[in-house]
Amino acid sequence: MLLCSVCNVAYAQMDEVVDWTVKMNDEGTAIEFTATMDTDWVIYSQHTDPEGPIPLEFEFTEVTGTELIGTVEELTTPITVMSEMFEVEVIKFKKEAAFIQKLKADAKMETIKGTITYMTCDSKRCLPPKTIEFQLPQ
């Protein structure tokens, strides 16, 4: 029984290798998303080959009091490499990645809810895709 408890703790710690922050910018004209990855871990771009790892996905489930302008933009320059693990070219981010979703500038945002789905890997293994929820204001 002790062995199972240790396994659960190790898996729980392993599952937290990416930390997300979601906030409104100071002008109220954009949502800023930042992913911070533990050393040697990566997440994959929205634009990576779907034959490889699960691409990053931002989904907005409720938007009231404003409207979204375009799609979520990647502000951090990604790394493009051929992946031995997936046997395709992948587009990924290491250490930290920033993203932005622009909003209608003259609107009074009431509520924005959504999810972020991502996959994270190191050089030896990948964790199952994970979906987290966000809401603004928090």
C-alpha positions as CSV (number, residue, x, y, z in Angstrom):
1,M,0.0,0.0,0.0
2,L,2.8,2.4,0.8
3,L,4.3,1.8,-2.7
4,C,1.0,3.0,-4.4
5,S,1.0,6.1,-2.3
6,V,4.5,7.0,-3.4
7,C,3.5,6.4,-7.0
8,N,0.5,8.7,-6.7
9,V,2.6,11.5,-5.2
10,A,5.3,11.1,-7.9
11,Y,2.7,11.2,-10.7
12,A,1.0,14.2,-9.1
13,Q,4.4,16.1,-8.9
14,M,5.2,15.1,-12.5
15,D,1.8,16.4,-13.7
16,E,2.7,19.9,-12.6
17,V,5.6,20.6,-14.9
18,V,3.8,23.5,-16.6
19,D,2.4,26.5,-14.8
20,W,-0.1,28.8,-16.5
21,T,-1.0,32.4,-15.7
22,V,-3.9,34.1,-17.4
23,K,-4.5,37.9,-16.9
24,M,-6.0,40.9,-18.6
25,N,-3.4,43.5,-19.8
26,D,-3.4,46.9,-18.1
27,E,-5.3,48.6,-20.9
28,G,-8.1,45.9,-20.9
29,T,-7.6,45.2,-24.6
30,A,-6.1,41.7,-24.5
31,I,-5.8,38.5,-22.5
32,E,-2.2,37.5,-21.8
33,F,-1.4,33.8,-21.3
34,T,2.0,32.7,-20.0
35,A,3.2,29.1,-19.7
36,T,6.3,28.4,-17.6
37,M,7.8,24.9,-18.0
38,D,10.1,23.1,-15.6
39,T,13.6,22.5,-16.8
40,D,13.8,20.1,-19.9
41,W,10.0,20.2,-20.4
42,V,8.3,21.7,-23.5
43,I,4.8,22.4,-24.7
44,Y,3.9,22.4,-28.4
45,S,2.7,25.2,-30.6
46,Q,-0.9,25.6,-31.9
47,H,0.7,25.1,-35.3
48,T,2.7,22.0,-34.8
49,D,2.1,19.0,-37.1
50,P,-1.1,17.1,-35.7
51,E,0.6,13.8,-36.7
52,G,3.0,14.5,-33.8
53,P,2.1,15.7,-30.3
54,I,-1.2,17.3,-29.3
55,P,-1.0,21.0,-30.5
56,L,-1.8,23.7,-27.9
57,E,-5.4,24.8,-28.1
58,F,-7.2,27.8,-26.6
59,E,-11.0,27.6,-26.5
60,F,-13.3,30.3,-25.4
61,T,-16.6,29.0,-23.9
62,E,-18.1,32.2,-22.7
63,V,-17.4,35.8,-23.8
64,T,-19.7,38.6,-22.5
65,G,-19.3,42.3,-22.7
66,T,-16.6,42.3,-25.4
67,E,-15.6,40.4,-28.5
68,L,-12.5,38.5,-29.5
69,I,-10.3,40.1,-32.2
70,G,-8.7,37.3,-34.3
71,T,-7.2,34.3,-32.7
72,V,-4.6,33.7,-30.0
73,E,-1.2,34.9,-31.2
74,E,2.1,33.3,-30.2
75,L,4.4,36.1,-28.9
76,T,7.4,33.8,-28.1
77,T,9.4,32.6,-31.0
78,P,9.1,28.8,-31.1
79,I,11.7,26.1,-31.7
80,T,11.2,24.0,-34.8
81,V,13.0,20.6,-34.9
82,M,12.6,17.1,-36.2
83,S,11.4,15.0,-33.3
84,E,12.8,11.5,-33.0
85,M,10.0,10.7,-30.6
86,F,7.2,11.6,-33.0
87,E,9.1,11.2,-36.3
88,V,7.7,14.5,-37.6
89,E,8.8,18.1,-37.4
90,V,7.5,19.7,-34.2
91,I,7.1,23.3,-33.2
92,K,7.6,23.8,-29.4
93,F,8.4,26.2,-26.6
94,K,10.9,25.6,-23.8
95,K,11.2,27.4,-20.4
96,E,8.5,30.1,-21.0
97,A,6.0,31.0,-23.7
98,A,3.7,34.0,-24.0
99,F,0.5,34.3,-26.0
100,I,-2.1,37.0,-26.5
101,Q,-5.8,37.2,-27.4
102,K,-6.8,40.7,-28.5
103,L,-10.2,42.1,-27.4
104,K,-12.4,44.9,-28.7
105,A,-10.8,48.0,-27.3
106,D,-13.9,50.1,-26.4
107,A,-15.9,47.3,-24.7
108,K,-16.5,46.7,-21.0
109,M,-15.5,43.1,-20.5
110,E,-17.8,41.2,-18.1
111,T,-16.8,37.6,-18.3
112,I,-14.5,35.5,-20.3
113,K,-14.3,31.7,-19.7
114,G,-12.3,29.1,-21.5
115,T,-9.9,26.2,-21.5
116,I,-6.3,25.6,-22.5
117,T,-5.4,22.1,-23.7
118,Y,-1.7,21.2,-24.0
119,M,0.7,18.3,-24.1
120,T,4.1,18.4,-22.4
121,C,7.1,16.2,-23.0
122,D,10.8,16.0,-22.0
123,S,13.4,14.2,-24.0
124,K,12.3,10.7,-22.7
125,R,8.5,10.8,-22.1
126,C,5.3,12.7,-22.5
127,L,2.5,13.3,-20.1
128,P,-1.1,12.8,-21.2
129,P,-2.7,16.0,-22.7
130,K,-4.1,18.2,-20.0
131,T,-7.0,20.7,-20.1
132,I,-7.2,23.6,-17.6
133,E,-10.0,26.1,-17.2
134,F,-9.6,29.9,-16.9
135,Q,-12.0,32.7,-16.1
136,L,-11.6,36.5,-16.2
137,P,-12.2,38.4,-14.0
138,Q,-10.9,35.9,-11.5
